[in-house]
Amino acid sequence: MVTLLTLAACATTPPDPRVLDNAENAVLQAEQAGAAEYAPLELRFARERLESARTQMQAGRATESRRLADEAEIEAQLALARTRAAQTRAELAQRQRALERLRSDLVEAFGREALE
């Protein structure tokens, strides 16, 4: 009898919407980092899964909502990682161009032996 009452109580308890918090924060962080430019596909997947998680939450399907929220969080983290990698590559390319200009200026001013 106690088990039956416990199960009934669990069945009527609404899912906790805080389950979506980590996924929402991860998507927001990816958006703020520039994922729309550098990792648009991953960001789109994260947003879609987050929206599906919200829909499942509203339908009372906590387990499915949690799974989708976890997937959204992972996709957002991937978008963030790819964004940071792309930004780092762009910064490296910029610094390499600056170094090349500096080398060129040194050669022009002091000859090739300035690089040795």
Secondary structure as UniProt FT lines:
FT   HELIX           2..12
FT   HELIX           17..20
FT   HELIX           21..33
FT   HELIX           35..38
FT   HELIX           40..58
FT   TURN            59..60
FT   HELIX           62..110
FT   HELIX           112..115
//
